Amino acid sequence: MTEDARGVGAPTLEDVAKAAGVSRATVSRVINGVRNVDPVIQAAVRDAVAVTGYTPNRAARSLVTRKADSIALVVSGAGDDPPPVAATAAPAEATGSRVGDGRSAGFDGGVGSFMTDVFADPFFGRVVTGVVNFLRPQGIHPVLMFAETSRARDEVVSYLRQGSADGALVVSTHAEDPLPALITDAGLPAVLYARPARPVRISYVDLAHQDGARLAAEHLLARGCRRIATIAGPLDVPAGQDRLTGFRDTMARHGHPYVPVAGGEFTEESGAAAMELLLTEQPDLDGVFAANDLMAVGACRVLRERGRRVPDDVAVIGFDDSRAAASCRPPLTTVRQPVEDMAAEMSRLLLDRLSRPDRPVTSVIFEPTLILRASA
């Protein structure tokens, strides 16, 4: 296949070369990203491409550059291959999604359940938006892959080894996810969303979660709340741990050594259950920090059902600034995690690694901000 193997009448390399006043070989070098071409000539070739409407043949270009011009966006879990299921057995059910805030879920319902839970979480859509908006203008296409079983993880590693994608952006849904280590052990380029629960030599982006929890605690105290509780996320992942630690530490620094805690799973229903428990243990509480927006939405629902006004009786703060925060009743004051920006930065780190393979691994930590709405 040649670079200009395309439909009859479509612009060719020769057309671009004639328009730019350069040789066909020079046009090919510019289109294929060869660096040692004079910038003036590069500009002339790009102008000629625009004028002629020439579109490079991606398959031929890949043969020349040995680049796929695609990136694998992998949502990965920690499950094993499911055992054979007897014909009379009832289908397993997923235990719930915790993709958006530290990615520690027990997906037991198979591939379909795994994907359903992922797409139901507003976090994932924001990651995709950030990745696509960064990569598309550069002519790079993300390929969505799911790695919820050991077999699927092997397929991802094989896909990368074969050069079907130039690298991977990995969003783990479980603290015990082995995929980041499998990819790095294979010497393949990848970047991870969120600090890994265990040390892995991989670049990642993350948020200063403790600082975000501090903002929430300080705002509740500044409002005059004194009987404050928190709904914590799962503590088997760094994000859940950090948000609880940051909140408790700030409360202690302001003379509140004990903060009632109810655990949640980063889901709306778990937030509602936690709120029920907190109201039973401390009926007169006047402030709640939920470690993500979905749990805060569940908490607000229970408070309404119990006749408690938000924020007049109980102020509520969430974490993430997801779509759930804006649709909550009332609209949710929350700590913003700039997911789209973090996903774009994750993409940038990977492209930088691809252009400079000897670059050491790195991390980029984003700063949270408090978004004030009606709930606190």
RAZI-V595233 format. One record per residue. N is the residue number from 0. PSI is psi in radians with two decimals (none if undefined). D_FIRST is the distance of its C-alpha to the first C-alpha in whole Angstrom. Layout:
n={N,N}
psi={PSI,PSI}
d_first={D_FIRST,D_FIRST}
This chain:
n={0,1,2,3,4,5,6,7,8,9,10,11,12,13,14,15,16,17,18,19,20,21,22,23,24,25,26,27,28,29,30,31,32,33,34,35,36,37,38,39,40,41,42,43,44,45,46,47,48,49,50,51,52,53,54,55,56,57,58,59,60,61,62,63,64,65,66,67,68,69,70,71,72,73,74,75,76,77,78,79,80,81,82,83,84,85,86,87,88,89,90,91,92,93,94,95,96,97,98,99,100,101,102,103,104,105,106,107,108,109,110,111,112,113,114,115,116,117,118,119,120,121,122,123,124,125,126,127,128,129,130,131,132,133,134,135,136,137,138,139,140,141,142,143,144,145,146,147,148,149,150,151,152,153,154,155,156,157,158,159,160,161,162,163,164,165,166,167,168,169,170,171,172,173,174,175,176,177,178,179,180,181,182,183,184,185,186,187,188,189,190,191,192,193,194,195,196,197,198,199,200,201,202,203,204,205,206,207,208,209,210,211,212,213,214,215,216,217,218,219,220,221,222,223,224,225,226,227,228,229,230,231,232,233,234,235,236,237,238,239,240,241,242,243,244,245,246,247,248,249,250,251,252,253,254,255,256,257,258,259,260,261,262,263,264,265,266,267,268,269,270,271,272,273,274,275,276,277,278,279,280,281,282,283,284,285,286,287,288,289,290,291,292,293,294,295,296,297,298,299,300,301,302,303,304,305,306,307,308,309,310,311,312,313,314,315,316,317,318,319,320,321,322,323,324,325,326,327,328,329,330,331,332,333,334,335,336,337,338,339,340,341,342,343,344,345,346,347,348,349,350,351,352,353,354,355,356,357,358,359,360,361,362,363,364,365,366,367,368,369,370,371,372,373,374,375}
psi={2.35,2.89,-0.52,0.41,1.83,-3.08,2.72,2.35,-0.16,2.59,2.50,3.03,-0.67,-0.67,-0.76,-0.76,-0.74,-0.74,-0.59,-0.26,0.57,3.11,2.81,-0.67,-0.67,-0.74,-0.79,-0.71,-0.71,-0.81,-0.60,0.11,0.33,2.29,-0.55,0.96,2.35,2.32,-0.59,-0.72,-0.71,-0.77,-0.71,-0.69,-0.74,-0.68,-0.72,-0.65,-0.77,-0.71,-0.75,-0.36,0.39,2.39,2.09,2.52,2.00,-0.68,-0.78,-0.68,-0.66,-0.60,-0.60,-0.84,-0.28,0.53,2.46,-0.31,0.58,2.68,2.34,2.14,1.87,2.17,2.03,2.50,-2.75,0.34,2.85,2.94,2.30,2.50,2.80,2.44,2.26,2.67,-0.48,-0.05,2.52,2.56,2.50,2.71,2.52,2.56,-0.11,2.65,2.36,0.71,-0.72,-0.28,0.79,-0.17,1.24,1.34,2.72,1.56,1.92,0.10,0.23,-3.07,-0.83,-0.74,-0.72,-0.85,-0.67,-0.79,-0.68,-0.87,-0.34,-0.27,2.14,-0.42,-0.77,-0.69,-0.61,-0.65,-0.82,-0.75,-0.81,-0.71,-0.87,-0.77,-0.49,-0.75,-0.63,-0.79,-0.31,0.17,0.39,2.38,2.20,2.45,2.04,2.22,2.57,2.35,1.25,-0.08,2.92,-0.65,-0.75,-0.64,-0.70,-0.65,-0.67,-0.83,-0.75,-0.73,-0.74,-0.71,-0.60,-0.11,0.26,-0.40,2.63,-0.34,-3.08,2.45,2.09,2.23,1.92,2.45,0.17,2.43,-0.51,0.26,2.11,-0.12,-0.78,-0.74,-0.66,-0.73,-0.81,-0.64,-0.50,-0.02,0.45,2.50,2.32,2.74,2.50,2.47,2.02,2.52,2.30,2.58,-0.51,2.64,2.17,2.38,1.39,2.50,2.61,2.80,2.62,3.09,2.65,1.39,-0.67,-0.67,-0.64,-0.75,-0.62,-0.75,-0.71,-0.79,-0.80,-0.62,-0.73,-0.75,-0.69,-0.47,-0.20,0.10,2.43,-0.37,1.42,2.42,2.96,2.55,1.90,2.67,-3.13,2.33,0.19,0.16,2.65,-0.71,-0.78,-0.75,-0.82,-0.69,-0.67,-0.76,-0.80,-0.68,-0.84,-0.74,-0.76,-0.73,-0.73,-0.68,-0.34,0.37,0.33,1.49,-0.35,2.21,2.07,2.39,2.32,2.36,2.53,3.11,0.36,0.44,2.76,-0.75,-0.65,-0.56,-0.68,-0.76,-0.68,-0.66,-0.69,-0.78,-0.77,-0.70,-0.55,-0.72,-0.56,1.39,-0.43,0.32,2.61,0.12,2.43,2.30,2.06,2.39,-0.02,2.95,-0.69,-0.74,-0.61,-0.66,-0.77,-0.69,-0.76,-0.66,-0.79,-0.71,-0.73,-0.77,-0.53,0.04,0.31,2.20,2.40,2.08,0.09,-0.75,-0.74,2.10,2.43,2.32,2.38,-2.85,2.26,-0.71,0.90,3.13,-0.54,-0.54,-0.73,-0.51,-0.11,2.67,1.95,2.97,2.45,2.20,2.32,2.81,2.14,2.22,1.97,1.27,-0.78,-0.76,-0.66,-0.67,-0.67,-0.72,-0.66,-0.74,-0.73,-0.73,-0.68,-0.77,-0.63,-0.71,-0.66,-0.62,-0.38,1.39,-0.38,0.02,2.35,2.75,2.70,3.02,2.58,2.09,2.12,2.67,2.35,2.80,2.68,2.17,2.00,2.19,-2.65,-0.25,-0.23,none}
d_first={0,4,7,8,6,10,13,15,17,16,16,14,14,16,18,19,19,22,24,24,25,23,20,16,16,19,17,14,17,19,16,15,19,20,24,25,25,28,29,29,26,24,27,26,22,23,25,23,20,23,25,21,20,17,15,12,9,11,8,6,10,11,9,11,14,14,16,16,18,20,23,25,29,31,34,36,39,41,42,41,40,42,44,45,47,49,49,53,52,51,48,48,48,47,49,48,45,46,42,43,46,45,43,46,46,47,44,46,44,41,37,38,41,40,37,40,42,39,39,42,43,43,41,38,37,38,36,33,34,34,31,29,31,30,26,25,26,24,21,21,22,24,24,27,28,32,33,37,37,37,34,32,32,31,28,28,28,25,23,23,23,20,19,18,20,21,25,28,30,33,36,39,41,43,45,44,41,39,35,36,37,35,32,34,35,31,30,28,28,30,33,36,38,42,43,43,46,46,45,41,39,37,37,38,40,43,46,50,51,55,55,54,56,59,58,59,62,64,63,65,68,68,68,71,70,72,71,68,65,62,59,57,54,53,54,51,49,49,49,52,54,54,55,58,59,58,60,63,63,64,66,68,68,70,73,71,71,70,67,67,64,62,59,56,52,51,51,53,55,56,57,59,61,61,63,65,66,67,69,71,72,72,73,74,71,70,66,63,60,57,54,52,52,51,54,56,56,57,60,61,61,63,66,66,67,69,71,70,69,66,66,70,71,68,65,61,58,55,52,48,49,47,47,50,52,52,52,55,59,60,57,56,57,54,53,49,46,43,41,38,39,39,35,34,35,34,30,31,33,29,27,30,30,26,26,29,29,32,34,37,37,39,41,42,45,45,49,50,52,55,54,58,58,61,61,63}
